[in-house]
Amino acid sequence: MNEIHCKLLVVGAGPGGYVCAIRAGQLGVDTVIVEEAKAGGTCLNVGCIPSKALIHVAEEFDKISAYSNGTPLGIRVEKPQIDLAATIAWKNGIIGRLNSGVQGLLRKAKVKIVNGHARFRDGKTVEVETETGLQIIHAATVVIATGSVPLELPGLPFGGNVISSTEALSLSEVPRHLAVVGGGYIGLELGTAFAKLGSRVTIVEATQKILPQYDAELTKPLAERLEKIGVRIVVDAKAKSMAKDRNALVIEREGAEEIIDVDKVLVTVGRRARLEGWGLEELDLEMNGRAIRIDEQCRTSMRGIYAVGDVTGEPMLAHRAMAQGAMVAEITAGLRRRWEVRCIPAICFTDPEIVSAGLSPQEARAQGLEINQGQFPFHANGRAMTMQAEDGFVRVVCRADNHLILGIQAVGTGVSELSASFAEAIEMGARLEDIAGTIHAHPTRSEAFQEAAMKALGHALHS
């Protein structure tokens, strides 16, 4: 049995954990990180990166399929075919490169990597089952970054033809009929991708609309696109179980049962903090529902123990985890830091994409604020026209009295790349005049941001 003593121990090498360890190493903190699987966590291995790879393939396949029917562009091709096994191999190659990159960065920062399953003995000691035996790690400061896992439904436990997003991203064949339970961003991203690859997709959502966290104006272009590619959306419906006598999903709506024949059922009803199996019962941590409670410095209720990322609850976003991890590393190194973030942009990588930063009009009004808003459509944007991507708009929400920007939303092709500009505007306290007075390159989609600010000021030039 080997023993290690260090100043900082990070449990979990997902986005929050590995960024915390790298930054701490850069600052000269003696750091150890423990990971039982591959570096990068859910996001790199079975989430953000592989799903975007599959979405890209689906978009390319859908585009080529459209060309085979003739287009105004004058391009003609033969009807394409998809080899999903080859797609998955390409996706796995990207993951491998990124895994190696993270490990290289950890080594460069002089972080010691311990591969194995960690379990807490107490608030300062962790035991790790490694391939070579038990390793005991003693640390002055501990960061819990164990991430999250997909939620199961009682009547649809994972196994067989009932899959989570993890299994969906490793299928070797495109399902003929895929039922997606949950109309949130994960279900819609993957459901759209498989529909473009040739699946007959049915989305079952328990609430009255898909993406219930967004207003109808933002989700309307997406709903129209889903209908166009043949996705069936069933709302106000509860997925109950698999049928006993055949491969089918049983749902209930309006008091009646409906049977949907399927090849696979993809359950995407959310994620929960990964708390089990780590010996957390040996610690005395205050909880916030099913997540670890933290303060503005990511401190838990126990001195010397921090928590970052999905294990601390919503919003479960990799970029939030990374920012938390970097902050905790700097606090550990003696720097003065606290969580003072005005907005964390959220993106749905659907078709079209949706971006939201800051407050929506409804949220601003709910806070009692008097607001103005400006909205500019992409069908009046030259770049969008030349790329056959005219659906959607950019919307700016501001205070009526001083024009301080409170929120920015957009829906359209490629709007995810505008998210940094939106977040910067809010973080830096920009006003409408700042955005309207900034020269935006032509022709780009970003001009819609400037035009939306001008619209809110009452002098849009191109609408």
MARROFI-349102 format. One record per residue (C-alpha): residue number from 1; residue in one letter; x, y, z. Coordinates in steps of 0.5 Angstrom, whole numbers, always signed. Example, Ala and Ser with C-alpha at 12.3 -4.5 7.8 and 13.67 -1.06 7.14 Angstrom:
! residues 2
+-----+----+-------+-------+-------+
!   i ! aa !    xx !    yy !    zz !
+-----+----+-------+-------+-------+
!   1 !  A !   +25 !    -9 !   +16 !
!   2 !  S !   +27 !    -2 !   +14 !
+-----+----+-------+-------+-------+
This chain:
! residues 463
+-----+----+-------+-------+-------+
!   i ! aa !    xx !    yy !    zz !
+-----+----+-------+-------+-------+
!   1 !  M !    +0 !    +0 !    +0 !
!   2 !  N !    +3 !    +7 !    -2 !
!   3 !  E !    +1 !   +13 !    +1 !
!   4 !  I !    +2 !   +20 !    -2 !
!   5 !  H !    +1 !   +27 !    +1 !
!   6 !  C !    +0 !   +33 !    -3 !
!   7 !  K !    -3 !   +40 !    -2 !
!   8 !  L !    -9 !   +39 !    -7 !
!   9 !  L !   -13 !   +33 !    -9 !
!  10 !  V !   -18 !   +33 !   -14 !
!  11 !  V !   -23 !   +27 !   -15 !
!  12 !  G !   -25 !   +27 !   -22 !
!  13 !  A !   -22 !   +29 !   -28 !
!  14 !  G !   -28 !   +32 !   -32 !
!  15 !  P !   -28 !   +39 !   -34 !
!  16 !  G !   -28 !   +42 !   -27 !
!  17 !  G !   -23 !   +37 !   -24 !
!  18 !  Y !   -18 !   +37 !   -30 !
!  19 !  V !   -18 !   +45 !   -31 !
!  20 !  C !   -18 !   +46 !   -23 !
!  21 !  A !   -11 !   +41 !   -23 !
!  22 !  I !    -8 !   +44 !   -29 !
!  23 !  R !    -9 !   +51 !   -26 !
!  24 !  A !    -7 !   +49 !   -19 !
!  25 !  G !    +0 !   +46 !   -22 !
!  26 !  Q !    +1 !   +52 !   -26 !
!  27 !  L !    +1 !   +56 !   -20 !
!  28 !  G !    +6 !   +52 !   -16 !
!  29 !  V !    +1 !   +48 !   -12 !
!  30 !  D !    +3 !   +41 !   -11 !
!  31 !  T !    -3 !   +37 !   -14 !
!  32 !  V !    -6 !   +30 !   -15 !
!  33 !  I !   -12 !   +28 !   -19 !
!  34 !  V !   -16 !   +22 !   -19 !
!  35 !  E !   -20 !   +19 !   -25 !
!  36 !  E !   -22 !   +12 !   -26 !
!  37 !  A !   -24 !   +13 !   -33 !
!  38 !  K !   -21 !   +17 !   -38 !
!  39 !  A !   -19 !   +24 !   -37 !
!  40 !  G !   -25 !   +29 !   -40 !
!  41 !  G !   -31 !   +27 !   -36 !
!  42 !  T !   -38 !   +26 !   -39 !
!  43 !  C !   -37 !   +32 !   -44 !
!  44 !  L !   -31 !   +30 !   -47 !
!  45 !  N !   -32 !   +22 !   -47 !
!  46 !  V !   -40 !   +21 !   -48 !
!  47 !  G !   -43 !   +28 !   -48 !
!  48 !  C !   -41 !   +35 !   -51 !
!  49 !  I !   -35 !   +33 !   -56 !
!  50 !  P !   -38 !   +26 !   -59 !
!  51 !  S !   -45 !   +29 !   -59 !
!  52 !  K !   -43 !   +35 !   -63 !
!  53 !  A !   -39 !   +30 !   -68 !
!  54 !  L !   -45 !   +26 !   -69 !
!  55 !  I !   -49 !   +32 !   -70 !
!  56 !  H !   -44 !   +35 !   -75 !
!  57 !  V !   -44 !   +28 !   -79 !
!  58 !  A !   -52 !   +28 !   -79 !
!  59 !  E !   -52 !   +35 !   -82 !
!  60 !  E !   -47 !   +34 !   -88 !
!  61 !  F !   -51 !   +27 !   -89 !
!  62 !  D !   -57 !   +31 !   -89 !
!  63 !  K !   -54 !   +37 !   -94 !
!  64 !  I !   -52 !   +31 !   -99 !
!  65 !  S !   -58 !   +28 !   -99 !
!  66 !  A !   -62 !   +34 !  -101 !
!  67 !  Y !   -57 !   +36 !  -106 !
!  68 !  S !   -58 !   +29 !  -109 !
!  69 !  N !   -65 !   +31 !  -110 !
!  70 !  G !   -63 !   +38 !  -114 !
!  71 !  T !   -62 !   +45 !  -111 !
!  72 !  P !   -62 !   +52 !  -113 !
!  73 !  L !   -54 !   +52 !  -112 !
!  74 !  G !   -53 !   +47 !  -118 !
!  75 !  I !   -50 !   +42 !  -115 !
!  76 !  R !   -52 !   +35 !  -116 !
!  77 !  V !   -50 !   +28 !  -113 !
!  78 !  E !   -52 !   +21 !  -112 !
!  79 !  K !   -56 !   +19 !  -106 !
!  80 !  P !   -51 !   +18 !  -100 !
!  81 !  Q !   -51 !   +12 !   -95 !
!  82 !  I !   -48 !   +13 !   -88 !
!  83 !  D !   -44 !    +8 !   -85 !
!  84 !  L !   -45 !    +9 !   -78 !
!  85 !  A !   -39 !    +5 !   -75 !
!  86 !  A !   -34 !    +9 !   -79 !
!  87 !  T !   -37 !   +15 !   -76 !
!  88 !  I !   -37 !   +12 !   -69 !
!  89 !  A !   -29 !   +11 !   -71 !
!  90 !  W !   -28 !   +18 !   -73 !
!  91 !  K !   -31 !   +20 !   -67 !
!  92 !  N !   -27 !   +16 !   -62 !
!  93 !  G !   -21 !   +18 !   -66 !
!  94 !  I !   -23 !   +26 !   -64 !
!  95 !  I !   -24 !   +23 !   -57 !
!  96 !  G !   -17 !   +20 !   -56 !
!  97 !  R !   -14 !   +26 !   -59 !
!  98 !  L !   -17 !   +30 !   -54 !
!  99 !  N !   -16 !   +25 !   -48 !
! 100 !  S !    -8 !   +25 !   -50 !
! 101 !  G !    -8 !   +33 !   -50 !
! 102 !  V !   -11 !   +33 !   -43 !
! 103 !  Q !    -7 !   +28 !   -40 !
! 104 !  G !    -1 !   +32 !   -43 !
! 105 !  L !    -3 !   +39 !   -40 !
! 106 !  L !    -4 !   +35 !   -33 !
! 107 !  R !    +3 !   +33 !   -34 !
! 108 !  K !    +6 !   +39 !   -37 !
! 109 !  A !    +3 !   +43 !   -30 !
! 110 !  K !    +7 !   +37 !   -26 !
! 111 !  V !    +0 !   +34 !   -23 !
! 112 !  K !    +1 !   +27 !   -21 !
! 113 !  I !    -5 !   +23 !   -24 !
! 114 !  V !    -7 !   +17 !   -20 !
! 115 !  N !   -12 !   +12 !   -24 !
! 116 !  G !   -17 !    +8 !   -20 !
! 117 !  H !   -23 !    +9 !   -16 !
! 118 !  A !   -23 !   +14 !   -10 !
! 119 !  R !   -27 !   +13 !    -4 !
! 120 !  F !   -27 !   +18 !    +2 !
! 121 !  R !   -24 !   +16 !    +9 !
! 122 !  D !   -25 !   +22 !   +12 !
! 123 !  G !   -25 !   +30 !    +9 !
! 124 !  K !   -17 !   +29 !    +8 !
! 125 !  T !   -16 !   +22 !    +6 !
! 126 !  V !   -18 !   +18 !    +0 !
! 127 !  E !   -16 !   +11 !    -2 !
! 128 !  V !   -16 !    +9 !    -9 !
! 129 !  E !   -16 !    +2 !   -12 !
! 130 !  T !   -11 !    +2 !   -17 !
! 131 !  E !    -9 !    -4 !   -22 !
! 132 !  T !    -3 !    -4 !   -18 !
! 133 !  G !    -6 !    -4 !   -11 !
! 134 !  L !    -9 !    +1 !    -6 !
! 135 !  Q !    -6 !    +8 !    -6 !
! 136 !  I !    -8 !   +12 !    +0 !
! 137 !  I !    -8 !   +20 !    -1 !
! 138 !  H !    -7 !   +25 !    +4 !
! 139 !  A !    -9 !   +32 !    +2 !
! 140 !  A !    -9 !   +39 !    +6 !
! 141 !  T !   -15 !   +41 !    +1 !
! 142 !  V !   -20 !   +37 !    -3 !
! 143 !  V !   -24 !   +38 !    -9 !
! 144 !  I !   -30 !   +34 !   -11 !
! 145 !  A !   -31 !   +34 !   -18 !
! 146 !  T !   -35 !   +27 !   -19 !
! 147 !  G !   -40 !   +30 !   -25 !
! 148 !  S !   -47 !   +27 !   -26 !
! 149 !  V !   -50 !   +21 !   -29 !
! 150 !  P !   -56 !   +20 !   -33 !
! 151 !  L !   -63 !   +20 !   -30 !
! 152 !  E !   -67 !   +14 !   -31 !
! 153 !  L !   -75 !   +13 !   -31 !
! 154 !  P !   -78 !    +8 !   -26 !
! 155 !  G !   -81 !    +4 !   -32 !
! 156 !  L !   -76 !    +5 !   -37 !
! 157 !  P !   -69 !    +3 !   -33 !
! 158 !  F !   -63 !    +3 !   -38 !
! 159 !  G !   -61 !    -4 !   -41 !
! 160 !  G !   -63 !    -7 !   -48 !
! 161 !  N !   -67 !    -3 !   -52 !
! 162 !  V !   -67 !    +3 !   -47 !
! 163 !  I !   -61 !    +7 !   -48 !
! 164 !  S !   -58 !   +13 !   -45 !
! 165 !  S !   -54 !   +19 !   -49 !
! 166 !  T !   -48 !   +15 !   -47 !
! 167 !  E !   -50 !    +9 !   -51 !
! 168 !  A !   -54 !   +13 !   -57 !
! 169 !  L !   -47 !   +16 !   -58 !
! 170 !  S !   -44 !    +9 !   -60 !
! 171 !  L !   -49 !    +5 !   -64 !
! 172 !  S !   -46 !    +2 !   -70 !
! 173 !  E !   -53 !    +2 !   -74 !
! 174 !  V !   -58 !    +8 !   -75 !
! 175 !  P !   -65 !    +5 !   -71 !
! 176 !  R !   -70 !    +5 !   -76 !
! 177 !  H !   -75 !    +8 !   -71 !
! 178 !  L !   -72 !   +12 !   -65 !
! 179 !  A !   -77 !   +14 !   -59 !
! 180 !  V !   -74 !   +20 !   -55 !
! 181 !  V !   -77 !   +21 !   -48 !
! 182 !  G !   -75 !   +28 !   -46 !
! 183 !  G !   -76 !   +34 !   -50 !
! 184 !  G !   -70 !   +38 !   -47 !
! 185 !  Y !   -64 !   +40 !   -51 !
! 186 !  I !   -60 !   +33 !   -50 !
! 187 !  G !   -66 !   +29 !   -53 !
! 188 !  L !   -67 !   +34 !   -59 !
! 189 !  E !   -60 !   +35 !   -61 !
! 190 !  L !   -59 !   +27 !   -61 !
! 191 !  G !   -66 !   +26 !   -64 !
! 192 !  T !   -65 !   +31 !   -70 !
! 193 !  A !   -58 !   +28 !   -71 !
! 194 !  F !   -62 !   +21 !   -72 !
! 195 !  A !   -67 !   +24 !   -76 !
! 196 !  K !   -62 !   +27 !   -81 !
! 197 !  L !   -59 !   +20 !   -81 !
! 198 !  G !   -65 !   +16 !   -83 !
! 199 !  S !   -69 !   +14 !   -77 !
! 200 !  R !   -76 !   +15 !   -76 !
! 201 !  V !   -76 !   +20 !   -69 !
! 202 !  T !   -82 !   +21 !   -64 !
! 203 !  I !   -80 !   +25 !   -59 !
! 204 !  V !   -85 !   +25 !   -52 !
! 205 !  E !   -85 !   +31 !   -48 !
! 206 !  A !   -89 !   +31 !   -41 !
! 207 !  T !   -90 !   +38 !   -41 !
! 208 !  Q !   -94 !   +42 !   -46 !
! 209 !  K !   -88 !   +44 !   -51 !
! 210 !  I !   -81 !   +42 !   -53 !
! 211 !  L !   -75 !   +46 !   -49 !
! 212 !  P !   -80 !   +49 !   -44 !
! 213 !  Q !   -74 !   +53 !   -41 !
! 214 !  Y !   -75 !   +57 !   -47 !
! 215 !  D !   -80 !   +62 !   -50 !
! 216 !  A !   -84 !   +60 !   -56 !
! 217 !  E !   -81 !   +65 !   -60 !
! 218 !  L !   -74 !   +62 !   -59 !
! 219 !  T !   -77 !   +55 !   -60 !
! 220 !  K !   -82 !   +56 !   -66 !
! 221 !  P !   -76 !   +56 !   -72 !
! 222 !  L !   -74 !   +49 !   -69 !
! 223 !  A !   -81 !   +46 !   -68 !
! 224 !  E !   -82 !   +48 !   -76 !
! 225 !  R !   -75 !   +45 !   -78 !
! 226 !  L !   -77 !   +38 !   -74 !
! 227 !  E !   -83 !   +38 !   -77 !
! 228 !  K !   -80 !   +39 !   -84 !
! 229 !  I !   -75 !   +33 !   -83 !
! 230 !  G !   -81 !   +28 !   -81 !
! 231 !  V !   -80 !   +28 !   -73 !
! 232 !  R !   -86 !   +27 !   -69 !
! 233 !  I !   -87 !   +31 !   -63 !
! 234 !  V !   -92 !   +28 !   -58 !
! 235 !  V !   -93 !   +33 !   -52 !
! 236 !  D !   -97 !   +33 !   -45 !
! 237 !  A !   -95 !   +25 !   -45 !
! 238 !  K !   -92 !   +21 !   -40 !
! 239 !  A !   -87 !   +15 !   -42 !
! 240 !  K !   -89 !    +9 !   -38 !
! 241 !  S !   -86 !    +3 !   -40 !
! 242 !  M !   -84 !    -2 !   -46 !
! 243 !  A !   -89 !    -6 !   -48 !
! 244 !  K !   -89 !   -14 !   -46 !
! 245 !  D !   -91 !   -17 !   -52 !
! 246 !  R !   -87 !   -13 !   -57 !
! 247 !  N !   -81 !    -8 !   -58 !
! 248 !  A !   -85 !    -2 !   -57 !
! 249 !  L !   -86 !    +4 !   -52 !
! 250 !  V !   -92 !    +5 !   -48 !
! 251 !  I !   -94 !   +12 !   -47 !
! 252 !  E !  -100 !   +16 !   -44 !
! 253 !  R !  -104 !   +22 !   -46 !
! 254 !  E !  -110 !   +25 !   -45 !
! 255 !  G !  -112 !   +19 !   -40 !
! 256 !  A !  -111 !   +14 !   -46 !
! 257 !  E !  -105 !    +9 !   -47 !
! 258 !  E !  -101 !    +9 !   -54 !
! 259 !  I !   -97 !    +4 !   -57 !
! 260 !  I !   -91 !    +6 !   -61 !
! 261 !  D !   -87 !    +1 !   -64 !
! 262 !  V !   -79 !    +2 !   -64 !
! 263 !  D !   -72 !    +0 !   -65 !
! 264 !  K !   -69 !    +4 !   -59 !
! 265 !  V !   -72 !    +8 !   -54 !
! 266 !  L !   -67 !   +14 !   -52 !
! 267 !  V !   -69 !   +17 !   -45 !
! 268 !  T !   -66 !   +24 !   -44 !
! 269 !  V !   -70 !   +27 !   -38 !
! 270 !  G !   -64 !   +30 !   -35 !
! 271 !  R !   -58 !   +28 !   -30 !
! 272 !  R !   -57 !   +28 !   -23 !
! 273 !  A !   -50 !   +29 !   -19 !
! 274 !  R !   -46 !   +23 !   -18 !
! 275 !  L !   -46 !   +22 !   -11 !
! 276 !  E !   -46 !   +15 !   -10 !
! 277 !  G !   -40 !   +10 !    -9 !
! 278 !  W !   -35 !   +15 !    -7 !
! 279 !  G !   -36 !   +14 !    +1 !
! 280 !  L !   -39 !   +21 !    +1 !
! 281 !  E !   -43 !   +19 !    +7 !
! 282 !  E !   -36 !   +19 !   +11 !
! 283 !  L !   -37 !   +27 !   +10 !
! 284 !  D !   -41 !   +32 !   +13 !
! 285 !  L !   -43 !   +36 !    +7 !
! 286 !  E !   -50 !   +40 !    +7 !
! 287 !  M !   -54 !   +38 !    +1 !
! 288 !  N !   -58 !   +43 !    -4 !
! 289 !  G !   -63 !   +38 !    -6 !
! 290 !  R !   -59 !   +32 !    -9 !
! 291 !  A !   -53 !   +36 !   -10 !
! 292 !  I !   -47 !   +39 !    -6 !
! 293 !  R !   -49 !   +46 !    -3 !
! 294 !  I !   -43 !   +51 !    -4 !
! 295 !  D !   -42 !   +58 !    -3 !
! 296 !  E !   -39 !   +64 !    -8 !
! 297 !  Q !   -32 !   +61 !    -7 !
! 298 !  C !   -35 !   +53 !    -8 !
! 299 !  R !   -33 !   +52 !    -1 !
! 300 !  T !   -38 !   +46 !    +2 !
! 301 !  S !   -40 !   +46 !    +9 !
! 302 !  M !   -33 !   +42 !   +11 !
! 303 !  R !   -27 !   +46 !   +12 !
! 304 !  G !   -22 !   +45 !    +6 !
! 305 !  I !   -27 !   +41 !    +2 !
! 306 !  Y !   -29 !   +45 !    -5 !
! 307 !  A !   -34 !   +42 !   -10 !
! 308 !  V !   -35 !   +44 !   -17 !
! 309 !  G !   -39 !   +42 !   -23 !
! 310 !  D !   -45 !   +38 !   -24 !
! 311 !  V !   -44 !   +35 !   -17 !
! 312 !  T !   -46 !   +42 !   -15 !
! 313 !  G !   -53 !   +42 !   -19 !
! 314 !  E !   -55 !   +47 !   -24 !
! 315 !  P !   -54 !   +49 !   -29 !
! 316 !  M !   -50 !   +43 !   -31 !
! 317 !  L !   -45 !   +46 !   -36 !
! 318 !  A !   -38 !   +44 !   -38 !
! 319 !  H !   -36 !   +52 !   -38 !
! 320 !  R !   -39 !   +53 !   -32 !
! 321 !  A !   -35 !   +47 !   -29 !
! 322 !  M !   -29 !   +50 !   -32 !
! 323 !  A !   -29 !   +57 !   -29 !
! 324 !  Q !   -31 !   +54 !   -22 !
! 325 !  G !   -25 !   +49 !   -23 !
! 326 !  A !   -20 !   +55 !   -25 !
! 327 !  M !   -23 !   +59 !   -19 !
! 328 !  V !   -22 !   +54 !   -14 !
! 329 !  A !   -15 !   +53 !   -16 !
! 330 !  E !   -13 !   +60 !   -15 !
! 331 !  I !   -16 !   +61 !    -8 !
! 332 !  T !   -12 !   +55 !    -6 !
! 333 !  A !    -6 !   +58 !    -9 !
! 334 !  G !    -8 !   +64 !    -4 !
! 335 !  L !   -11 !   +69 !    -9 !
! 336 !  R !   -17 !   +73 !    -8 !
! 337 !  R !   -23 !   +70 !   -12 !
! 338 !  R !   -30 !   +69 !   -11 !
! 339 !  W !   -36 !   +67 !   -16 !
! 340 !  E !   -38 !   +74 !   -19 !
! 341 !  V !   -41 !   +71 !   -26 !
! 342 !  R !   -47 !   +76 !   -29 !
! 343 !  C !   -49 !   +70 !   -34 !
! 344 !  I !   -47 !   +63 !   -37 !
! 345 !  P !   -49 !   +63 !   -44 !
! 346 !  A !   -53 !   +56 !   -45 !
! 347 !  I !   -53 !   +53 !   -52 !
! 348 !  C !   -58 !   +48 !   -56 !
! 349 !  F !   -54 !   +45 !   -62 !
! 350 !  T !   -60 !   +44 !   -65 !
! 351 !  D !   -62 !   +46 !   -72 !
! 352 !  P !   -63 !   +51 !   -72 !
! 353 !  E !   -58 !   +53 !   -66 !
! 354 !  I !   -61 !   +57 !   -60 !
! 355 !  V !   -57 !   +61 !   -55 !
! 356 !  S !   -59 !   +65 !   -49 !
! 357 !  A !   -55 !   +69 !   -45 !
! 358 !  G !   -57 !   +73 !   -39 !
! 359 !  L !   -65 !   +75 !   -38 !
! 360 !  S !   -70 !   +73 !   -43 !
! 361 !  P !   -76 !   +79 !   -43 !
! 362 !  Q !   -80 !   +74 !   -39 !
! 363 !  E !   -75 !   +74 !   -33 !
! 364 !  A !   -73 !   +81 !   -33 !
! 365 !  R !   -81 !   +83 !   -33 !
! 366 !  A !   -82 !   +78 !   -27 !
! 367 !  Q !   -76 !   +82 !   -23 !
! 368 !  G !   -80 !   +88 !   -24 !
! 369 !  L !   -76 !   +91 !   -29 !
! 370 !  E !   -78 !   +96 !   -35 !
! 371 !  I !   -75 !   +94 !   -41 !
! 372 !  N !   -74 !   +95 !   -48 !
! 373 !  Q !   -72 !   +90 !   -54 !
! 374 !  G !   -70 !   +90 !   -61 !
! 375 !  Q !   -70 !   +84 !   -65 !
! 376 !  F !   -67 !   +83 !   -72 !
! 377 !  P !   -69 !   +77 !   -77 !
! 378 !  F !   -63 !   +73 !   -81 !
! 379 !  H !   -68 !   +73 !   -87 !
! 380 !  A !   -65 !   +81 !   -87 !
! 381 !  N !   -58 !   +79 !   -86 !
! 382 !  G !   -54 !   +78 !   -93 !
! 383 !  R !   -49 !   +72 !   -90 !
! 384 !  A !   -55 !   +68 !   -88 !
! 385 !  M !   -58 !   +69 !   -95 !
! 386 !  T !   -52 !   +67 !   -98 !
! 387 !  M !   -51 !   +60 !   -94 !
! 388 !  Q !   -59 !   +59 !   -95 !
! 389 !  A !   -60 !   +59 !   -87 !
! 390 !  E !   -65 !   +65 !   -86 !
! 391 !  D !   -69 !   +62 !   -81 !
! 392 !  G !   -69 !   +65 !   -74 !
! 393 !  F !   -66 !   +72 !   -71 !
! 394 !  V !   -62 !   +76 !   -65 !
! 395 !  R !   -66 !   +79 !   -60 !
! 396 !  V !   -63 !   +84 !   -55 !
! 397 !  V !   -67 !   +86 !   -48 !
! 398 !  C !   -65 !   +92 !   -44 !
! 399 !  R !   -67 !   +96 !   -39 !
! 400 !  A !   -72 !  +102 !   -41 !
! 401 !  D !   -68 !  +107 !   -37 !
! 402 !  N !   -61 !  +107 !   -38 !
! 403 !  H !   -61 !  +102 !   -44 !
! 404 !  L !   -56 !   +97 !   -40 !
! 405 !  I !   -56 !   +90 !   -43 !
! 406 !  L !   -60 !   +85 !   -39 !
! 407 !  G !   -60 !   +79 !   -44 !
! 408 !  I !   -59 !   +77 !   -51 !
! 409 !  Q !   -62 !   +71 !   -55 !
! 410 !  A !   -61 !   +68 !   -62 !
! 411 !  V !   -64 !   +62 !   -66 !
! 412 !  G !   -61 !   +61 !   -72 !
! 413 !  T !   -56 !   +57 !   -76 !
! 414 !  G !   -49 !   +58 !   -73 !
! 415 !  V !   -51 !   +62 !   -67 !
! 416 !  S !   -47 !   +58 !   -62 !
! 417 !  E !   -41 !   +62 !   -65 !
! 418 !  L !   -44 !   +69 !   -63 !
! 419 !  S !   -45 !   +66 !   -55 !
! 420 !  A !   -38 !   +69 !   -53 !
! 421 !  S !   -40 !   +76 !   -56 !
! 422 !  F !   -47 !   +76 !   -52 !
! 423 !  A !   -43 !   +74 !   -46 !
! 424 !  E !   -38 !   +79 !   -46 !
! 425 !  A !   -43 !   +85 !   -47 !
! 426 !  I !   -47 !   +83 !   -41 !
! 427 !  E !   -41 !   +81 !   -37 !
! 428 !  M !   -38 !   +88 !   -39 !
! 429 !  G !   -44 !   +92 !   -37 !
! 430 !  A !   -45 !   +94 !   -45 !
! 431 !  R !   -51 !   +99 !   -47 !
! 432 !  L !   -55 !   +99 !   -53 !
! 433 !  E !   -50 !  +104 !   -55 !
! 434 !  D !   -44 !  +100 !   -54 !
! 435 !  I !   -46 !   +95 !   -59 !
! 436 !  A !   -50 !   +99 !   -64 !
! 437 !  G !   -43 !  +104 !   -64 !
! 438 !  T !   -39 !   +98 !   -65 !
! 439 !  I !   -37 !   +96 !   -73 !
! 440 !  H !   -39 !   +89 !   -74 !
! 441 !  A !   -36 !   +86 !   -80 !
! 442 !  H !   -40 !   +85 !   -87 !
! 443 !  P !   -42 !   +80 !   -89 !
! 444 !  T !   -43 !   +76 !   -82 !
! 445 !  R !   -48 !   +74 !   -78 !
! 446 !  S !   -46 !   +78 !   -72 !
! 447 !  E !   -49 !   +84 !   -76 !
! 448 !  A !   -55 !   +82 !   -73 !
! 449 !  F !   -53 !   +83 !   -66 !
! 450 !  Q !   -51 !   +90 !   -68 !
! 451 !  E !   -58 !   +91 !   -72 !
! 452 !  A !   -62 !   +88 !   -66 !
! 453 !  A !   -59 !   +94 !   -61 !
! 454 !  M !   -60 !   +99 !   -67 !
! 455 !  K !   -67 !   +96 !   -67 !
! 456 !  A !   -68 !   +97 !   -59 !
! 457 !  L !   -66 !  +104 !   -60 !
! 458 !  G !   -71 !  +106 !   -66 !
! 459 !  H !   -66 !  +106 !   -72 !
! 460 !  A !   -65 !  +100 !   -75 !
! 461 !  L !   -62 !  +100 !   -82 !
! 462 !  H !   -64 !   +94 !   -85 !
! 463 !  S !   -71 !   +92 !   -82 !
+-----+----+-------+-------+-------+
